[in-house]
């Protein structure tokens, strides 16, 4: 034991570090998050920008944790006053009152915690006080980002001067279409580098069956056309009414839904004059049985269901300068074929068999477009799929990523992603009473794809992980289903088959492919189940142990590198609960084979087991490291670390993970393909990083684990989410320009394995508490060295 007399000099660095850590802990306890102030209309005010801002703020708060605090300055005028229940509303700006502008500017400037101001701009919101507004933005001394909801081409001198004033003052400009960006560059004086295009956000939906929703709302047997939004003359609903007789003659069961109440400002100034004129026209045309008003401000969930049951969505605005429409975006995300007037947004999105446009006010042309779509189900399906692929990048989650990236750069804010809640809905939907289906079309399970041992083995691991963390008894049902499927695929002699069709017959694929990897995955899954015999029912673990032993002797003939690694993982977990000499023999057998392969292939530049990097690469060094934990053979440890560090040097940059492309793999001395990333490789990397962190206690591995998981949440080259929080599914891959929207078993289960693995490490609201405990433990450990 060290004495106190030596502590003064020898341990001064430790004392300094203790003081530093204690100061960090105190700072964490008293942490005030940097503030983003959003100046906007806000609910309960009913307008498109208010809804837009509410959705954006929710997405930002849902997507990030311990990063920022978002506050709102709600815009009002002398005719529209509201009471705000949302605690995010910090200020109110009365645009009719010049002094209100002065007070707000002073409050912003005096609040050191406000790091950046985000302003939702529409001239209609400040039309009565443009000069006061211009003085206000000059007075605000914080970084200012301005979102232009409308950008008018060919401005007159007065409009150009007012817009130019904003362009000159703003530090960043946000528009929602490329066309709007082009107008700012062409018709105003602005550098394109100052402009960021962030499309209007949309909601991810689960794409519920259309006929089921029609029954729910009493529209069974009807062909549904719809439009929605706060009603005003600018919507030009009469264009559709005039087109309906020609549509009804071809499709008598058609029903046109006009969804939404009259715009509050219109109702205040004009009453229901416009709606009454539409009712009169309906009567005049004799189409009362084919039109229905949903005359209310529809809640979001109900609105999304109305759109999902729609067969064709109609957008008939008569304003050629309307830059973007939230209603249009929502309809696309709900899988609606669209017929629209040629506003800039429509022309951008509907090109390439995504929808139809028609000339402003041309009812005959509109009727022709509708009839073409209603008579061609294949065309509608094509347009739906094309539209979904085009619109997915505009999901609110992706909009949040784009906004956060920009605002964090402006305000010096460090971003930390929030882990999504664990959601098993899609896994349950993909699972029949026989097993987990292989593929899905979007989020709809595809029974024709059949089943695989691979998917069901992985699903058994993931669901057992889930049961370990949450002790949810319903999980046992799914563990039993997957275990029974693995048993179905195991022959009496211990061999495994992989492919099973929907009729529960083994397919010819089993004869044409090497099944060693599938067998290895099954052994991993069985061993993992056995390792949790202290919490799982005995009948489950006994069955898994018997199946494991039944196939173990066959594994000695496996030479596939990945198959050996999977078997090692199974042996490692099996050994946690059942100790026998055979386990150690097999572990050393496979570990020595892997070391031999490594020494045969590795050189000074290429430190790997093979002459190429393909799929599931991280499982190789991870498995060898597991061998070290059982045998204490340092050769296994050293080779594992050398190989793994080489792998992460090939798959990480300073900001994100870039896994090996599934298009061409990476051969020694060859060129690397940049695109083609799959969730399974990211998930396996996370599993390996956790084990290397646990053994070597290196913070680098922990940081890379967080970086890798954030790939699912938008930290990738497209800055788009790969995990779908709406369904609980995971998209099947990340390509050069798009995300593969299908949500198959492999990707969805891989995500769940990754999500459950990182739970205790980062990304949760309670991580602040966890990190305080870590700091406290470090302080205690360092202090113990003084004595």
N, C-alpha and C positions, 0 to 999 in steps of 0.2 A: 504494500500500500504506500502510495506516494505521500510525502509529508508536506505540510503547509508552507514550510520555509522555502521550498523550491518553487512554489506556485507563482510567486510574484513575477519572476523573470521568465521562467520556462513556459508558463501557461498563459502569458499575456495575450497571445493570438487567440486562444480559446475564449478568454474573457471578452475580447473584442467581438468575436463572432457571436457569443451569447448575447451581448448587448444589441448587436445588429438584428439577430433573430427575434429578440424580445420586442424590439422597436417595430419589426415587420408584423409581429402578432398583434401589437397594439393598433397599428395602422389598419390591419384587417378587421379588428373588432369595431373600429370607428369609421370604417370606409364609407364614404359618400360617393355614389356612382356619378360619373360625368353625365351631364344632362344634354339631351337633344330637345330643343323647343320647336314644336310644329305649329305653325300659324295657319289656320284652316277653319272652314265651317266644320261643325261637329255635332253628332246626334245629342239631343233629340231633334235638332234641325234636320229636315228632310230634304236633302239634295244630293246629287251624285258625288260631289267632292267630299261631303261629310261622310258618306258611306265608304268612299275610297280611302280616306284618311283613317277611319276606324279599322278597316281591314288591314291596311298597311301597318299600323301601329301594333295590332294584335299579332300579325305575322312576325314582326321584329321582336316582340316580347317573347313569343313562343319559340323563336329560333335561337335566341342568344340568352346567356345567363351571366350574371355578375359582370356585365359589360357597360351598360348605360341605363339611364332612367329617361323615359320619354314623357315629356309634359306637353300640354296643348294650350295654345292661346286660341280661344274660340271667337270666330268672327260673327258679329251681329250688326244690326242697323236699327234705326229708330222704329221701324215697322215690325221687326222680328226679334223678340226677346225670348230667352229660354232659361230654364233652370237645369243645371248640369249635375247629374248624380255621379258621373265618372270622376274618381279622384285624380285622374290624369289631367283634368282641366285646371290649370294653374292661373291663367289670366283670361280676361275677356276684352276684346278690342271692339269698341263701338265705332264703326267706320263712318258714322254720321257726325262724330264728335272729334274735332281737331285735337282737343286736349287729351283724349284717350290715346291717340298716337304718341303724343309727347310722353305721357306717363309710362306707356309700354316700353318705348325706347330707353328711357331712363332705368326702368326695372331690369331690362335685359343687360344693359351695360354694367350695372352695379352688381349683378349676380355672377361671381367668379366661376360658379359651377356650370353655368351654361357654356358649352363648348362650341356648339354649332346651331344655327337656326335654319329650319327647313320650311319654306313657304310654298303653300299650294296657291297658285295664281290663276285667276280668271278675272278679266277686267270687269265683268258684270258684278263681281263682289265688291268692288271699290269704285264703281263708276261715278258715284256722287262726290268722291273725295280724292280724285287722282293726284292732285297737287300735294295734298297732305300725305298720301301714301308715298309719293316720291321723296318728300322731305324725311319721312320716317325711315325708309331703307337707307338713306344717307346717314341718318343719326345712329343707326345700329352699328356698333363697332365689333360685332362678332362675325366669324365666318358665316356667309349666307349662301344657301343653295335654294334655287327657285325652280319649282316645277311648273312648266307651262302646260295647262290643260287645253289651251287653244292657241294656235299660231296662225295668224291671218296672212296670206300672201298679198303682194301688191298693196302695201299700206299707204294711206294718205299721209301727209306731212305730220299731222297731229298724232296719229297712231304710231308712226315710226319714231317720233321723238319720245313718246312715253315708253314704248318698248325698249328703245335704245338706252334710255335711262336705267332701266332694270338690268339690261345686258351688261352695261358698263359697271354697275355696282356689284352684281352677283359674283361670287367666287366660283360657283359652279351652276350649270344650267341642266335641267332634266326635261326631256321631252319623251313622248310615248311612241313615236313612229319615226322611221328614217325620213319620211317626207317632211315632217315638222323640222327635223334637223337641217334638211336641205333648204327649207324656206328661210330659216334663221341665217344661214350662211349666204344665201343668194340675195335676199331682200333686206337684210339688216347687216350691220357691221359687227360680225362676231367670229372669233376663231373657232373652228370646228373642235379643236382639242379641249375647249371649255365645255363642250356639250356631251352629255351622257344620255344614250337612248335606253330607257327602262320601260318596257311595254306596260300597259294597264294590267294590273294583277287580276288573276282569275282563281277560282276555287277548284281544288281537286275534288272529284266526286267518285263515288264507288260504282257508278254506272249500273244502277239497279235495273232489272228487267222492265222494259217499256210497258208491256201489257199488264204486268203486276201493278205498276203505278196508275195506269188508266183505270183499272178496277178500283183502286183505292179512292180515286177522285170522282168516280161515277162516269167515266168517259169510255167504258168498255165498248169495243166495236166501232169507235170513231177514229177518223184520221185527223190528227191535231196539227193545226197551224197556230203559231203564237207569236206575240210580240209583248215586250214589257218595258216598263219605265214610267216615271212620273208623267202624267198625260198633259200634253199641250199641243197647240196647233202645229208646232214644228215637227211633231212626230209623223204628220201626214197619214194618219190611219185611214182616211177616206180613200187613199190610193188602193189599199188592200180591199176595202169594201166594194169599190167599183170593179175590182178584178174577180171577186168571189163568184158571181153568177157563172162565169166561164169555167171556173174550177169545179163548182158544184155539179155542172152538167156532166163532167167526167168522173167525179168522185162525190156522189150524193151524200155520203156519211161525213163529209169534212166538217170540222168545227174549228172556228177561229177564236182563240182566247186573247182578249185584250187585258193584260195583267198590269194593274197599278192604279193608284188613285190619281186625281188631278194634282198637278204641281201646286204646292201651297201658295207660292207667289201668284200663280195664275188664278187660283181659287180666290185669293184675297182681292185681286184687281178686277176679275171678270166673272167670278162664280163658276158655274158649270155650263157655260155657254157652249164650249167646244164639245163636251161630252153629249150634251143635248142635241147638237147638230149631227153627231154620229148616230145617235139613236134614231133621229128622223130619217137619215139616209138608209139605215137598216130596214126601217119600215117601208120606205119608198121602194127599195129593191126586193122586198119580200123575202129576206134571208134571215128572219128572226130565229129560225131553228138551227142556223149555222154560225151564229155569233154569240159569244158569252163574255160579259164583262166580269173581271175579278177586281171589283172596285174597292181596293184596300192597299195599304202599304204592306206588302207581303214580306214576312220574315224570311231570312236567308234559306233555312232548311226547306221551307215550303216552296220557295222560288226555284231552288235547284231541282226539286222533284217535278215541278211544272215543266221545266226545261227538258228534263230527261224523258218525260213522256211525250214531248213534242216530236212530230215527224218532220216538219220543216219550219224553221224559224225565219221570220220576216222582219227586216229592218228597212224602214221607208223614209227616214229623215230627209227633209228637203233642203238641208243646209249643206252646200257643196264644200264649205270650209270647215265642217266639223272634223277635227283632227282624229278623234278617237271616240269610241263608245264603250263604256263599261258593259252595257247590256249585250252588245255584240260579242264581247270577249267571254262573258259568262255563258252565252249560248254555245259558243264553240267548245268550251271546256266541258259542257254537258253532252257533247256528241250530237249536236244538231246540224244537219245540212242547212245552209243559210242562203237566202236570196236577199240581196241588199242593194240599196242605192250606192253609187260609186264614190262614197267618201274616201279620203286617202287611206284610212285604216283598212277598209274593205278591199281596195285595189291591191294593197300589199299582201293581205292574208289570204284572200280567196283565189289568188292566181294558182294555176296548176291543179285543176280538178279538186279544189277545196270548197267551192261554192259558186254561185252565180251572182252577177250584178245585173241591174237593169237601170234604164234611164230615169231620172227624177220625174216623178208624177206620171209615168207611163204605165197605166193599169193593164193595158193589153199585153205589153211585154212581160209584166209581172205575172199575169195569168199563165202565159206560155211557159215561163220558167218553173212555176209551181207544178203545172201539169206534167212537164218533162220529168221532174223529180219524183212525183207521186206515181208515175207509171214505170219507173225504173228502180227497183229495189237495190240492184247491184250498184248503180251509180250513187245512190244515197249512202250505201255502205262504204264505198270508196271515198266519198267526200267526208264522211265521219272520221275515218281513219287518218286521212290526210290532214284534216282539221286538227285532230288531237295531237298529231305529231308536230304540227306548226305551233300549237298554242301551249304545249306543256311547259315550255321555257318561261311562260308568263305566269305560272302558278305563284300565288302570293309568297310561298316559301322562297322561290327563286327571286322574286321582286325584293324580298327582305334581304337576301344575300347581296344583291346589286346595290340597294340603298345603303346597307350597313358598310359595305366596302368603301363606297364614296364618302359617306359621312365620317367614318372612322379616320380616313386619311385627312379630311378637312379639320377634324377636331382633335386629332392625336389620341384616339380612343382604341384601346386594345380589345379585340373581340374574342369571346369564348362561346362556342356553340353549346346550346342546351341539348341534352339527350332527349329524344322523343320518348313519350311514354311507351312502354311495352304493349304491343297490340297484336294479338294472336288471330284476329278475325280472318285474315287471308289464309293463314296456315290451316285453320279449321275448315275454311271453305274448300281448300284443295284436298282435304282428307276425306275419303269415303270410309265405309266400315271395313274396307279391305286394305287400304293403304293410302299414301299420298300420291296424287297424280303428278305426272312429270311436267306438263306445260300448261300455260294459260294464254288466252287471247285477251290482251289487256289484263283486266283482273278477273275475267271469267274462266274458271277451270275448264280445261279441254279434255274430256274423257277419252277422246280418240287417241290421245298421246300415250295412254297407258301408264305403267308404273316402272320404277327402277329400284333395285336394291340400293344403289348409290343414294338416291333421294331419301329413302325411308331410313337408312342407317344414319344419315346426317340429321334427319328430323327427330330420330330417337335421341341422339345426343343433345340437340337443342331443347327438346321438350323436357328431358331429364335435367338439364341445366336450369330450365325455368322452374321445375318442381323444387329443385334444391334451393333456389332463392326465395320462392314465394309460397311453397307448400300448398299450392292450389290443388285440391283433390281431383278437379276435372282433368288436370294434366295426366293423371294416371290412365284415364281412358285412352288417350292418344298414345302414351308410351306402350300400352298393351297392343294397340292396333299396329304400331310400327314393329314391335317385337314379333308379333304374329306374322307380319309380312316377311321379316328376315328369316323366320323359321320356314315359311313357305318356300323361300328361295334356297334353303339349305337341303342338299340331298342327304340320303342316309350315310353315304361315305364321307360326308363333311364338305363336299364341293358346293360352291355357290353359283347360282345363275343370277343374272342382272336384270334382264328385260322381260316384262310381263305385259301382255296386252289387256284391253278392257274386259276381255272374256276370261281372264285369269289363266291364260295359256302362255308358256314360255315362247318367245319369238325366235326367228332365225338369226337375229342379231347376236344371240348368245354363241352361235357357232362361228361367227365371222370376226369376233373381237377377242382380244386378250382380256380375261376377266380377273386378272390378279389384283388390279387396283380396287375393283369392287369388293373382292373378298377381303382385302386389307381394311377397307372402310367398315365392313361388317364387323371385323374383329375389334377395331377401335371402338365401335358403338357398343358391342357386347361387353368389352372390358370396362368401359365407362359406367355402364349400368351396374355391373358387379361392384365397382368401387363405391357405390352409394347404397350398399346393402344395409347400412345403419338407418337410412331414412325411407327406403323404398320397401314395398311389401315383399315378403319373403318369396312368394310364388314367382314374382317377376325376376328377382335376382338369381334365384335357383335355376330358373329356366335359362336365363342368359349365361350363367356359368356353365351349364351342361352343354349349351350350343357352342360356347367358346372352346371347351375342351374337345368337343367332337371334331372341330376343324383345325385345332392347333397343330397336330402332327403333320398336316399337309403343308403348312406354311414354310417348312424347312426347305422346300423346293422352289420358293419364291426368290427371284433375282431382280425383279423390277424395283428400281430404287424407291419409287413412291409407295409401292405396295409394301415393301419392307418397312418403310417409315410408318405407314398406317398400322401395321401389325405391332411395331414397337410401341406405339401409343396405346394400343389395346393391352399389351403386356404390362406396360407401366401402370395403367389404371387397375388392371386385374390384380397386380402385385400389391396394391394398396390394401387389399382385403384378404387375399388368399396367397399365402407364401408357400412356394414349393420349389424344388430344385430345377424343375423343367423350365420355369419362368426365367430364371437366371441364365440357363443354358441357351435358350432361344434369344434372349436379349443380347448376350455376348456374341452369338452367332451372327445376328444381323448387324450389330454395331461394328464388328470386325470386317464384315463385307463392305459396309459403307466407308469405313476408313480406308480399306484397300482401294475402293473405287476412287476415293478422293485423291489418294497419293498417286494413282495412275493418271488422273486427268489434270490435277492442279499444277500450276506453275507460278512464277512470280507475278504475272498479270491476271491470270484466270484461276481463282481459288474456288473451285467448284467440283462436284462429284461427277459431272458429265460435261461433255463438250458443248452444251447448250443449256439455256434457261427456257423452260416451257411453262407448264401450269403447276400450281400447288408447290412452288419451289420452296417456300419457307418451311414446309413440313419436314424437309430433309434435315437441316441443321437442328430443328426443334427436337426431332426424334433422337438424334445423337446426343443432344444435351440431356434428354430424359434418361438415356442409358448411363450417363455419368452420375445422375442423381441416385441411381440404384447401385452402381458398381464402384463409384468413387474413382474410376479410372480417368486420370487427368488427360489422357490422350483423347478420349471422346470429347471432353470439355473443350480442349484447345482447338481441335478440328472443327467442332460445332461453332465455336465463336468466330474463328477465322472465316469459315464459309458464310456464316450469317452476316458478318460485317461486310463481306464482299457483296452479298445479295442486296443489302440495303443501300450500298453505294451505287448499285445499278437501278434501284427502284425508288429512291427518294431524292428530291432536291431540297432546297432550304425551306420551301413553303408547303410542299404536298407530296403525296405518294404518286408515282407513275409506274404502275405495274407492267410486267412484260406483256406485250400485245399478243392476243390470241390469233392474230392474222399470220404471223410468220415466225414467232418465237425469236430468241436472240442466240445466234450461234457464235462461237468463239471467233473473234476477228471480223464478224459480220456487222452490217448496219442494223440498227434497231428501228423497228416500226414504231411510230409515235402513238398510234391510236388503236383502240380495240381492247378495252379494259372490262373485266368481269368482276362482279361482287365476290365470288368465291375466293379469288386470289387476295383481295383486300382482307377478307375475313380471316383466311389462314395466316396472313402476315400479322394480324392483330393477335391471334392466338400465340404465335411464336414470340412476338415482342413481349407479351405478358410473361411468358416463361423465362425469357432471357433477362427481363427486368427483375423477376423474382430471385433468380440465381445470382446475377452479377450486381444487382442494386444500382444500375446505371440510370441516371436521369435521362440520358439520351434515348434509351429504349422507351421510357415512359412518354417522352415528348413525341417520339415517332408513332407510338400507339395512338395518341390523341390525334396527331396529324392524319394517320391512316383512317381512323373512324370518321373524321370530319369529311373524308372523301364522299361518304354517303350523304352528308348534310350540305354539300355544295362546294367543298374545297377541292375542286377538280378543274380541269382545263376549260370546261364549259360554264363553270360556276352555277351548276344546276344540281338539284337534289336527285339522288338515286333511290333513296328510300321514300316510299309513299305513305305519309302519316295518315292519310284518309282511309286507306284499305288495310294497312299493316303489311302490305306487300313490298317487294323491292324490285325495281326495274332490272331487266335482264342484262343490261350492258351500257357502256359509255363509248360512243363512237366519235368520229372526228367532229361532226356537226350536230349530232342529235343523241338523245337517250332512247334506247330500245324500251318501249312502253309496256311490253309484255312482262308479266310478273310470275315467272315460273317457280317451281319448287326449289331448285338449286339456289337461285339468287335470294329468295325470301328466307329460306332456312339459314343461308350463310349470313345474311344481315342479322338475324336473331341471335346466332351464335356470337357474332361480334358485339352486338348490343349488350348481351348478358355478361360478356367477358369484361367489358370496360366499366360496368356499373359503379364499382367502388373507387374508381380512379379519378374520374373527371366528368365535367359536363352536367352535373346535377346541382340543383339549388342548394343542397346540403353539403356540396363540396367545399364551401367556404369553411364550414365547421370541421370537415375532414382535414383540410389543409392546416387549420389551426392546431388540430390534434397532432399532426405530423410535426409542425414547428415546435410544439410543446415537448414532444418526445425527443427531438433533436437537442433542444435546450437542456433537457434533463440528462441526456446521454453525455453531452459535452461537459456539463457541470460535474458529472461523476468522475471525469478524468482529472479533476483538480486535486483529488484526495488519494 
